Structures are given as structure tokens and as C-alpha cells.
Amino acid sequence: MSEYHLPVAFAVGAAAYYFYFHRGEHHLYGIAYVQVFASLSITAVIILNKVYGQDVSLAIKSVSFTALSFLAGAYSTLGIWRAFFNPLNKFPGVFAARLSSFWWCSYIGTSSHAHFKIGILHDKYGQYVRIGSNDITITDPAAVNLIYGPNSRCRKGIGYDIDNPLCSMHSTRDRAQHDVRRRIWSPAFSDKALRGYETRVEPFVNVLVKRIAEFKGQPINVSKWFNFFGYDVMGDLAFGKDFGMLNSGKEHFAINLLNEGMQPVAWHRENGTQAALSFALTLNSQYQYGSSECSPKSQAPRRDTGNLLTIAATSSEIG
């Protein structure tokens, strides 16, 4: 190879970052990029060996140094851009957060109380804090409408792609697709529908009050019982059968599985709601098509979210 091939590879890597990887989103193609890079490297070794007659070990050495030079150029340009030229650098925060979001992961560690640590950063830096190469945490009330309002130009972050290619109304980042799915959900959450749920919720309220009264003024873990109440109500409205946690005083195995499964997600910097929803959808299918004991199809039709969603989806398909 030419004596200039390493500087050229470095320059090509820098150009690849600036003109390609620097623009758009690439988080869904990581494995594909690795496969392409490995394939090109292996092909280069074969060409050097078969076409140019280089020894295999020498060919591997040459390609390895070239590949490393390419990566050095790409990552050097990445580091320089993030450290000195990224527009987000105007926001205060730890310098290491400019370079990589791994800083945030190391800062949180194995703690599942990231909100407390975020609070510490806001106390130090203010309402806008840089916590990653492309991440800012905000506590300014004036920003809520700009970010979440109907005319917002913001879109959901890449964390919502955690279940890709699976996609729900909650996790989709495409506004048009979200609007289509939302039209199916809307009847289940209209004012009329919500008022109709009151008679379904009232028995659970009565049981909750009864269970709290049983403690007779003794200390009680209200978070535990409110969770039991919330999940039992959701189970009844969504699946046609509650989880029986208020009556048993114990956590249902499915809810325990959900909570245990969410713990590792708490260590990740991205929101874990997607994983919870994915599990809930799986659980929903199990309840609807599993044993007749849990299946709402074996009971008299009731106006719950599942019933209304089925009607809306069917009407949408017919229409």
C-alpha cells in the first residue's frame, strides 16, 4: 500500500462523520454498519491476498491499520465537534456530558432514583442542564407548552425506538401514524366513556377503603395499596378481569414480573415506559385469548376500554 494510505483513511473517516454520520439518525443501523465495515475489511484482505499477492498476515495487518485510521478520523472529528462546535454547548453542565451520554450512565450508576440526581444537577446549574451529547433536562415551566403543546415542533426522542420494529401509539415517533392510532383510542377515553367507568371503579374504591380501615390507625404502606388499587382497576377496565391484589393483599405474578423487568431499565438513561407498554400488550393478549377464566369473551359484554377499542378498530377497518 501507499505510504499515504493511513492519512487518507483518517481523512476519509473524518469526512464520513461530517458529511454522513453527523446528519440524521443512525441509532437503528448500528449492527448493519458493523456488518458492512467488517465485510469491507474482509473483502480488502482477500483482494490484497488474491489480487496483489500479499501474505495473509501482512494483508490483515495493513487492513487493520487502515480501518483503525478510518475510525480514528471519524471519532476524532466526532469528539472535536461535540466538545467545541455543538450548538448545545451553550447549555450548562458537566464537560464530559458534551462528549458522550455514557457520562450520564456512569453518573446514575446502579441507582433507580435518577430524578434525585437530576435534581442535584438542576440545583447546581439551573433550569436547563446538559446531561448528554444530545440530551438536555429541563425544569422550566415555560418550556412545557413549547415541547408538548399542539403546535410544538419537537418530536419524541430516540428512546421511543427501544421496541423497534414493534410500534404502539405511545411509542411511535411519526405524528401522522400517531394521529391515526389516536382516533381508535379516543372513544375509550371520551367524557361519556370515562363517566361510564365510574360504576366499575367504585367497588375497588370501597375495597381499598375497607383494607385501609383494617389497619386501625397503625402505620400502612399506602404506596403498596394504591398500586394494588391502580392495577386492579386497570386490569378490570383493560382486560375485563382485575388482578385480585386488593383482596389478596399480594402482588399478582404478572405485575411482579413487570416491576422486576422494569428495574434494569431504571439504570438506563432512556425512559422505560416503552418496555412496560410492550409487556402490557402481551399480557392483554394472554388475558383475551388465554383461559376462559380470565377471558372477557366468556363474560357478558361490558363497556370497558378493551371493548371500546375493539369497536373503534373494527369500525376503522370497515370504513
N, C-alpha and C positions, 0 to 999 in steps of 0.2 A: 504494500500500500504506500501511497504518497506520504511524505513526512508532514504534509499539511492536513491529513485526514482527521486528526484529533481536533485541531482548532475549527475545522469545517463542521465536524459533528457537533461541537459545542455551539457554534453559531446557528446551526440548523435547529438544535434543541431550544435555543433562546427564541428563535423565530416561531417555532411550533407553539410555544407557550403564548407568545404575544399575539400572534395572528389567529390562533385557533382555540387553545385551551383557556385563554384569557376571556373568551367571549362565550356567552350562553351557559347552559347547564350540562355537566358531563357526569354527574354522580351515578346515573343509571347505567353507564357504559364502562365502568371500571374493569370488570372482568374481560369485556371484549377488547379493551385497549391492551391489557396484559397479554391476551392471546395473540393479538396482532403483532405486538412487539416481540414476543417470543418466537412467533412464526417467521418474522422477518430476520431475526437473528440466526435462527437455524438455517434458513434459506441462504443467508450470506455465507455461513460456514461451508455449506455444501458447494456453493458456487466457487469459493476460494479453493476448495479442495479438488473438485472435479474439473473445473474450467481452467483455473490458473495453476493447478498442481501444487498448491501449498500443503504442507504436512497438516494433518487434522489438529494436532495440539497447537501449532502456530496459528492456524485459521481461527480456532476458538479463542486464543489469546488476543488476536487482532480484533475480532468482532466484539469481544468483551470490553476491551478498552474503548472501542468506538461507541458502544452502547452506553458505557459509563460517562463518556464525554457528552453524549447527547442528553442524558439525564441531568448531568451537572449543569449544562447550559439552560435546560428547562427550569430546574429548581432554583438556580441562581437568579434567573430573571423573575421567577415567582417570588422569591424572598425579597428582592430589591423593590419590586412593585408594592408588595404588601407593607413593607417597612417604611417606605418613603413617599409613594405616589397614590396609594389607595385613598379615594375621597372620604372614606370612613375614618381616616386618621384624625380628622378634626374632632372626633368624639373622644372624651377622656376614658382612660382605662389602663390596664397593665400593658406594657410594651409587648410582652410575649404574646398577648392576645391578638396582636396585629399579624403575627407570623403564622399562627396555626390555632385551630379550635381545640387541639389537643391540650392547650393550656387550661381550657375550661374543664375538660375531663379530669385533669390532674388536680385542679383546684377543688372540684367536688369530691374526688376520690370515691370511696365506697359509701358516702353519705346519701341517704334518701331524703334529705332535707335541704335541697338546693335553694329553696326560696329563702331560707335563713341566710345562706351565704350570699345570695344575690342582694339581700337587704344590707349586708355589711358593705358590699361594693357601692351601693347607692348612697349609703351614709358617707362614704369617703369621696365619691366622685360626682354625685348629683343625680338628676333625674334621667340622664342619658349616659349609659356606660357601655363601652366596647368590651365584649366578652369572647370574641372570636374573629377570625379573619373576615367573615361576612355577617357577623351577628352583633346586634345591639339589644340591650334590655332597657325598657322604658317604663317609667312610673309617672310620667306627666299626664294628668287627666285630659289636657287639651289635645293630646295625640290620639285619644280613643276614637273619635269620630273620623279623623283623618285616615286611620288604619282600618277600622272596622265599619265605617259608615257606608251608606248605599252608593256614594259617589267616589269611594276610595279607589285609588289606582294601585293599591297594594294587592298582592296575591299571596296565597298560602306558601309557607316555606317548604324546602325540600324534605323536611322531616315527615311530611304527609305522604311521601312516596315509600314509606317503610314497608308497605304491603304490596308494592308494585309487583306484578301486573294486576293484582286484585284491587278493586276500587269501589268505595262506597260513596254515598252522598257527602258524608263528612270528610272523607279523605281526598276526594277529587280536587284537583287544583285548577281544573278547567271551569270557568264561570258558566259557560253555556251548558255544559253537561250537568253542573250543579243545579242550574235552574230547571232543567228537565226533570231531574230526580226530585227536586224540592216540590214540584207540582203534585207528585204522587204522595209525598209525605204530608202536605198541607192539610188535607181533610181530617187526618188523625189528630191534628193539633189546633183545629179551629175553635172558636169560642163555644160553639154548640157541643162539639165533641168533648172539650175539657169539662164543661158543666155536666155532661153525661157520665164522666168518670167519678163524680163525687160519691155516688152510691156504692161504687166499687172500692173507693179508698176508705170510706167511713168505718167499715168493720175492722180494718187494720189499725186505724187510729184508736178505736175502742180497746183493742187487744194491747196496743202499746201503752196506753194509759193504765190498763189493768196490771201489766207486768211491772211498770214503774212503781205503782202503788204497793206491790208485794214487798218492796224493799223497806217500807215503813220508815222512811226518813234516813235509812242507812246510806252510806256512800254508794254510788252507782256509776258504772262506766256508760255514760249517756251516748258516747260516740258509737259504742258497740250496738246498743239497742236502736239508735237512729239508723245505723247501717242495716240492721235486720229489717226495720220498718221499710226503708227505701227499697231494698232488694225484693222484699215480699210484694210490695206494691208494683214494682216494675215487672216482676215475674207474672203477676196476675194480669196486668194490662197488656203486656207484650206477648206472653206465651199461653195465656189462658189458665195458668195454674201458678200459685205462689210457691216459694221455696220452703215454707213452713218454719222459718227461722224464729219468728216471734213466738210461736207456740212451743217449739222445742228448746229455745234458748241456746241453740248451737248453730254454727255456721254450716251451711249446705256445702257439700263436697265441691260442687261446681263453682261456687263463689270463692271458696278457699283456693281452688286451682287458679281462678282468675287473679286473686290477690297475690298469690305466690309467684305467678307468672309475670306480674307487673313489677315486682321488686327489682329484677335485673334492669328493667327499662328505666327505673328511677335513677340508676347510676349513669345513664346515657344523657347527653345534653339535650337530646330532642324530646319532644312531647310523647308520652306513652299512650295517649288516648287511642291511637290507631289500633294498637295491639288489643286493647280492651274491646273495641268495637268489633274487631275481627273475631275474637273469641265469642262475643255475644251473638254474632250472626250464626256461628257454628252451633252454639248452644240452642239458638232459636230453631234451627233445622232439626236438631235432635229431639226437641220437645214436640215439634209438629208432626214428625214422621217416625217417632220412636214408639214406645209402648202406648197402648190405648189409655193407660192410667194418667199419662201426662198430656195426651194429645187433646187440644181444644176441639178437634174434629169429632171427638166422641161425646162432646157435651152440647147442650143447646146453644145455638148461636148467641153471642153476646157482643155488644158494641165496645170493642177494645181497639187498641192501636193496630194489632195484627189484622183484625177483621177489616178495619177501615183501609189499611194499606193494601190488602188483597183486593178489595173492591176497586180502589183507585187504580191499582196497577192493571187489573183486568179491563177496566173501562178505557185506560190509556191504550192498551194493546188493541182493543176492539176499534177504538176511534182512529 
